[in-house]
């Protein structure tokens, strides 16, 4: 299983990040048959975005579970948002997210790129 993220704004605009469960990336929960990638400012975050001061130390997770990607806010101070046609919606808990759908943590916009899972 693989995950590719594209950073769409900020200092790291255009950066593509790749994660692979076989390389030991992220956290595997075999009981739930899920895999999650952490996003935050902490050095040990899978996606460490220390250049965005609006990102919490432990801000959000992207999780593969039930054959679908989920975006989960970790009760971050400045929130996690997904782009919608009329306005950005704040994420409460975990919500399903589609490939190529833009989401924002702090001031950084990102999206999941198309990958084989």
Backbone torsions as a table, in degrees:
resi	resn	phi	psi	omega
1	UNK	NA	138.3	-178.4
2	UNK	-132.0	154.6	173.3
3	UNK	-134.9	132.0	173.0
4	UNK	-122.8	126.7	177.9
5	UNK	-112.9	142.8	174.9
6	UNK	-116.8	125.6	174.6
7	UNK	-83.2	128.6	-170.7
8	UNK	-109.3	1.7	-179.6
9	UNK	-158.4	170.9	174.8
10	UNK	81.2	-166.2	-176.0
11	UNK	-59.2	-34.2	-175.4
12	UNK	-101.7	24.3	-179.8
13	UNK	-51.6	130.2	178.5
14	UNK	90.1	-7.0	180.0
15	UNK	-72.1	130.2	176.8
16	UNK	-105.3	126.3	-179.4
17	UNK	-111.5	132.9	-178.6
18	UNK	-117.8	137.1	178.8
19	UNK	-132.1	143.4	-177.6
20	UNK	-139.9	127.1	-178.8
21	UNK	-61.3	-32.7	-178.9
22	UNK	-69.6	-20.8	177.0
23	UNK	-88.3	-0.3	-178.4
24	UNK	85.1	12.4	178.1
25	UNK	-70.5	147.7	175.8
26	UNK	70.7	-162.1	-178.1
27	UNK	-124.6	124.5	179.1
28	UNK	-99.9	129.3	174.7
29	UNK	-115.6	96.7	-175.6
30	UNK	-66.7	-29.5	178.5
31	UNK	-62.8	-41.4	-179.5
32	UNK	-92.3	-6.2	-174.0
33	UNK	53.9	49.5	-179.0
34	UNK	-130.9	161.1	180.0
35	UNK	-138.4	131.3	-179.8
36	UNK	-132.6	147.8	178.9
37	UNK	-116.0	129.0	-178.7
38	UNK	-90.3	146.2	177.1
39	UNK	-125.0	129.7	178.6
40	UNK	179.0	-174.9	177.4
41	UNK	-90.9	-14.9	179.8
42	UNK	-62.7	141.8	-179.5
43	UNK	-57.1	-32.9	-176.8
44	UNK	-89.5	8.2	173.7
45	UNK	-68.2	143.9	176.6
46	UNK	-62.1	-44.1	173.7
47	UNK	-108.5	97.3	-177.1
48	UNK	-96.3	113.2	-177.9
49	UNK	-116.2	70.5	-175.0
50	UNK	-74.8	-10.9	179.5
51	UNK	-82.5	-8.1	180.0
52	UNK	-107.9	103.5	-176.0
53	UNK	-72.2	-5.1	177.4
54	UNK	-92.0	0.7	177.0
55	UNK	-94.2	133.3	177.8
56	UNK	-72.8	162.1	178.4
57	UNK	-56.7	-44.9	172.8
58	UNK	-122.3	97.2	-167.3
59	UNK	-95.8	-51.1	-173.0
60	UNK	-157.0	170.0	173.8
61	UNK	-129.6	147.5	163.9
62	UNK	-111.5	127.6	-172.4
63	UNK	-129.5	139.2	171.2
64	UNK	-102.2	114.8	-180.0
65	UNK	-153.1	143.7	-179.4
66	UNK	54.8	39.6	178.7
67	UNK	58.8	34.4	-178.8
68	UNK	-152.3	151.1	173.6
69	UNK	-83.9	141.0	177.8
70	UNK	-127.9	144.4	174.9
71	UNK	-114.3	125.6	-176.5
72	UNK	-126.3	125.0	174.3
73	UNK	-83.1	139.1	-179.1
74	UNK	-99.5	43.5	-177.1
75	UNK	54.8	43.4	-179.3
76	UNK	-68.0	154.5	-178.6
77	UNK	-64.0	-46.9	-174.9
78	UNK	-99.7	2.8	171.6
79	UNK	81.8	165.7	174.5
80	UNK	-122.5	136.8	-173.6
81	UNK	-132.8	150.1	171.8
82	UNK	-116.3	145.8	-179.5
83	UNK	-78.1	132.9	173.5
84	UNK	-128.3	164.0	-176.3
85	UNK	-58.5	-41.8	-174.9
86	UNK	-92.9	-33.5	178.6
87	UNK	-167.6	165.6	177.1
88	UNK	-78.9	137.6	-177.8
89	UNK	-107.4	130.7	178.4
90	UNK	-73.7	136.5	-179.8
91	UNK	-83.3	127.1	173.6
92	UNK	-115.6	118.4	-177.2
93	UNK	70.9	-138.0	-179.5
94	UNK	-112.9	135.3	178.2
95	UNK	-130.4	152.0	175.0
96	UNK	-69.5	145.3	178.6
97	UNK	-135.4	139.7	-177.7
98	UNK	-92.8	153.9	172.5
99	UNK	-57.4	137.8	179.9
100	UNK	74.9	-3.8	176.5
101	UNK	-74.5	128.5	-179.3
102	UNK	-74.5	140.2	172.8
103	UNK	-139.5	157.3	-176.0
104	UNK	-127.2	133.0	169.2
105	UNK	-118.8	126.9	-173.2
106	UNK	59.2	-123.4	176.2
107	UNK	-105.6	7.5	-174.5
108	UNK	-100.0	119.5	175.1
109	UNK	-87.7	140.7	-179.9
110	UNK	-142.8	169.2	170.7
111	UNK	-153.1	153.7	174.0
112	UNK	-83.7	128.4	177.4
113	UNK	-84.4	158.9	178.3
114	UNK	-64.7	124.3	178.4
115	UNK	-141.3	160.7	173.3
116	UNK	-85.3	127.3	179.0
117	UNK	-113.0	NA	NA
